């Protein structure tokens, strides 16, 4: 099960710790909770495993409670195994909250961000941390703003194509190993393992550092994946799509990606073909399909 220590978000968001407890508690969910109804006394559907956020509304409500009720509510609330509580807007916590949280060993943290802004930032961060992921063999490049996952058998020319694209002004994300995560249900992002980041393997030449050779503008750390291109050896017996009317797709982590199969043979400029594929993908995204337009014109010519 994926999990991260509270200490990690303390460092990431520069949070201030308000009590004397360990911040080694583990966060296991990306969901966040504002426990307003629980502080009012209803705990039937409480989800204590989430990070708990106290904003102006919750702290104002606690300030209005009689001391006996306040102590009872906080004891029950903090009696659950809560990873941490974060108070937004830099609000001052109640002394009772600090006292009971130290007894129950629940970290109380603080941020100057507004509640809405902080929840948005923390949710985005946690969703990326806990996103489902898979590792694929291939190359990921960004061409004209389109994230292209290049697949194919070993030695087919994936890395050479990536190098040619980098020389043409496009960017490399990762070579050989692609870490793919699903975010926001229908989006995929790709990145490189830390060990091989910015590096490219070329047979006969060895390992090169793309960032060192071509500059920081030649690489990206993370990229949305929009299109998959499958490189395969040219088969004379196979009928390849010559018009582009047949739409293929592939599913990764439950997300469907458009897929192109590009046959490879000596003398074919793969980098140029991939560039055109990226431009054509962008045109299709705007609603224009050259293949369909050509077919309609051809049908009209035949009818006339």
C-alpha positions in Angstrom: 0.0 0.0 0.0 1.3 3.5 -0.9 1.9 5.8 2.0 3.9 8.9 2.8 5.0 10.3 6.1 3.4 13.5 7.5 7.0 14.9 7.6 7.0 14.9 3.8 4.1 17.3 3.5 5.5 19.4 6.3 8.7 19.9 4.2 6.8 20.2 0.9 4.4 22.9 2.1 6.6 24.5 4.7 4.1 23.8 7.5 4.6 24.9 11.0 4.1 22.3 13.8 2.1 23.6 16.7 2.4 20.7 19.2 5.1 18.4 20.4 4.4 15.1 18.7 6.1 12.9 16.1 5.4 13.7 12.4 6.3 10.2 11.3 2.6 9.2 11.1 1.7 7.8 7.7 -0.8 9.2 5.2 -2.4 6.5 3.1 -5.1 8.3 1.2 -5.2 11.3 -1.2 -8.7 12.3 0.1 -8.9 15.2 2.5 -11.5 15.9 5.2 -13.0 19.0 6.8 -14.6 17.5 10.0 -17.3 20.0 10.6 -20.2 17.6 11.2 -18.0 15.4 13.4 -17.1 18.4 15.6 -20.8 19.0 15.9 -21.1 15.5 17.4 -22.0 13.2 14.4 -19.3 10.5 13.9 -21.2 7.8 12.1 -19.4 8.2 8.8 -16.2 9.8 10.0 -13.1 9.0 7.9 -10.2 9.5 10.3 -7.6 8.1 8.0 -7.7 11.2 5.9 -5.8 14.4 6.5 -8.1 16.7 8.6 -8.3 20.4 7.7 -9.6 23.0 10.2 -10.5 26.3 8.5 -12.1 29.5 9.8 -15.5 27.8 10.0 -14.4 24.8 12.1 -12.2 26.9 14.5 -14.9 29.5 15.0 -17.4 26.7 15.8 -15.0 25.2 18.4 -14.5 28.5 20.0 -18.2 28.8 20.6 -18.6 25.4 22.4 -18.9 25.2 26.2 -15.8 23.9 27.8 -17.3 20.5 28.8 -18.7 19.8 25.4 -15.5 21.1 23.7 -13.4 18.7 25.7 -15.6 15.7 25.0 -15.8 16.4 21.3 -12.0 16.9 21.0 -11.3 13.7 23.0 -13.6 11.7 20.7 -12.3 13.4 17.5 -8.6 13.0 18.5 -9.2 9.5 19.8 -9.2 8.2 16.3 -6.0 7.3 14.4 -5.7 10.6 12.5 -2.5 11.1 10.5 -2.5 14.9 11.1 -4.6 18.0 11.5 -3.8 21.1 9.5 -5.1 24.5 10.5 -5.3 27.1 7.7 -5.1 30.9 7.5 -2.5 30.9 10.3 -5.3 30.7 12.8 -4.4 30.3 16.5 -5.4 26.8 17.8 -7.3 26.3 21.0 -5.2 25.4 24.0 -7.5 22.4 24.6 -6.8 21.2 21.0 -3.0 21.4 21.6 -3.2 19.7 25.0 -5.4 16.8 23.9 -3.6 16.3 20.6 -0.3 15.8 22.5 -1.9 13.2 24.7 -3.3 11.4 21.6 -0.1 11.9 19.6 -1.8 13.6 16.7 0.4 16.3 14.9 -1.2 19.7 14.7 0.2 21.7 11.7 -0.4 25.2 10.4 -0.3 27.0 7.1 -0.9 30.7 6.1 -2.8 29.6 2.9 -6.5 30.1 2.8 -8.5 26.9 3.3 -9.7 26.5 -0.4 -6.2 27.3 -1.8 -4.4 24.9 0.5 -6.9 22.0 0.0 -6.5 22.4 -3.8 -2.7 22.3 -3.5 -2.6 19.4 -1.1 -5.1 17.4 -3.1 -3.1 17.8 -6.3 0.1 16.8 -4.5 -1.5 13.7 -2.8 -3.3 12.6 -6.0 0.0 12.5 -7.8 1.7 10.6 -5.0 -1.1 8.0 -4.7 -1.9 7.8 -8.4 -2.0 4.2 -9.9 1.2 3.6 -11.9 2.8 1.1 -14.3 6.2 0.9 -15.8 6.5 0.5 -19.6 9.4 -0.1 -21.9 9.6 2.7 -24.4 10.6 6.3 -25.0 8.5 9.4 -24.1 9.0 12.6 -26.0 7.2 16.0 -26.2 6.7 17.1 -29.8 4.9 20.4 -30.5 3.3 20.1 -27.1 2.0 16.5 -27.7 3.3 13.8 -25.3 4.2 10.8 -27.5 5.0 7.3 -26.1 7.1 5.5 -28.6 6.9 1.7 -28.3 8.6 -1.0 -30.3 10.9 -4.0 -30.1 14.5 -3.6 -29.0 16.7 -2.1 -31.7 13.8 -0.8 -33.8 15.0 2.8 -33.5 13.1 4.4 -30.6 16.1 6.1 -29.0 17.6 7.2 -32.4 14.2 8.8 -33.3 14.2 10.5 -29.9 17.7 11.9 -30.5 16.7 13.2 -33.9 13.6 14.8 -32.4 15.7 16.5 -29.7 18.0 17.9 -32.4 14.9 19.3 -34.1 14.0 21.2 -31.0 11.7 18.8 -29.2 12.1 17.4 -25.7 13.0 14.1 -24.1 11.2 13.0 -21.0 12.6 9.5 -20.6 14.3 6.7 -22.6 13.9 3.0 -22.2 11.8 3.0 -19.0 8.7 5.1 -18.7 6.9 5.5 -15.3 3.2 6.1 -16.2 0.7 7.4 -13.6 -3.0 7.9 -14.0 -4.2 11.2 -12.7 -7.7 12.8 -12.7 -9.3 9.5 -13.8 -8.7 10.0 -17.6 -5.2 11.4 -17.9 -1.8 9.8 -18.0 1.5 11.4 -17.1 4.9 9.9 -17.8 8.3 10.5 -16.1 11.7 8.9 -15.9 13.3 6.8 -13.1 15.7 8.9 -11.1 18.7 6.9 -12.1 18.3 7.3 -15.9 16.8 10.8 -15.9 18.0 13.0 -18.9 20.0 10.0 -20.3 19.7 8.3 -23.7 21.2 5.0 -24.8 22.4 4.7 -28.3 23.8 1.5 -29.6 27.4 1.8 -30.7 27.8 5.1 -28.9 26.7 4.3 -25.4 24.9 6.5 -22.8 24.7 10.3 -23.4 23.3 13.0 -21.2 20.8 15.0 -23.2 20.6 17.9 -20.8 24.4 18.3 -20.8 24.8 18.0 -24.6 21.7 20.0 -25.7 20.8 22.2 -22.7 17.9 22.3 -20.2 15.4 23.1 -23.0 15.9 19.7 -24.5 14.4 17.8 -21.5 11.2 17.7 -19.4 10.7 16.1 -16.1 7.0 15.1 -16.5 4.7 15.1 -19.5 1.1 14.3 -20.2 0.8 11.3 -22.6 -1.5 12.0 -25.5 -0.6 9.5 -28.2 1.2 6.2 -28.5 3.2 5.3 -31.6 4.2 1.7 -32.2 7.2 1.2 -34.4 7.4 -2.2 -36.2 9.5 -3.7 -38.9 8.1 -3.2 -42.4 6.1 -6.3 -43.4 5.5 -6.5 -47.2 2.6 -8.9 -46.6 0.8 -6.6 -44.2 -1.7 -4.0 -45.4 -0.9 -0.7 -43.6 -3.5 2.1 -43.2 -2.7 4.5 -46.1 -5.6 6.9 -45.6 -5.7 7.2 -41.8 -9.4 6.3 -41.5 -8.9 3.4 -39.2 -8.6 4.6 -35.6 -6.6 2.3 -33.3 -6.3 2.7 -29.5 -4.6 1.2 -26.5 -5.6 1.1 -22.9 -3.2 1.9 -20.1 -4.4 2.0 -16.5 -8.0 2.2 -17.7 -7.3 5.2 -19.9 -7.7 4.9 -23.7 -4.9 6.4 -25.8 -5.0 6.8 -29.6 -2.4 4.6 -31.2 -0.5 4.7 -34.5 1.4 1.9 -36.1 4.4 3.1 -38.1 6.3 0.6 -40.2 10.1 1.0 -40.2 12.4 0.3 -43.1 15.9 1.7 -44.1 15.8 5.3 -45.4 12.6 6.3 -43.7 12.8 9.5 -41.7 11.1 8.4 -38.5 11.6 11.8 -36.7 9.8 13.6 -39.5 7.0 11.1 -39.5 6.6 11.5 -35.7 6.5 15.3 -36.1 3.8 15.1 -38.7 1.9 12.6 -36.5 2.0 15.2 -33.6 0.8 18.0 -35.8 -2.0 15.8 -37.2 -3.0 14.8 -33.7 -3.3 18.5 -32.8 -5.4 19.2 -35.9 -7.7 16.3 -35.0 -8.1 17.7 -31.5 -9.5 20.9 -33.1 -12.1 18.8 -35.1 -10.3 18.6 -38.4 -9.6 15.2 -39.9 -7.6 15.3 -43.2 -8.4 11.7 -44.0 -12.2 12.2 -43.7 -12.0 15.5 -45.6 -10.1 13.8 -48.4 -12.6 10.9 -48.5 -15.6 13.3 -48.8 -13.9 15.2 -51.6 -13.2 11.9 -53.4 -16.8 10.7 -53.0 -18.1 14.1 -54.3 -15.8 13.8 -57.4 -17.0 10.3 -58.1 -20.6 11.4 -57.9 -20.2 14.4 -60.2 
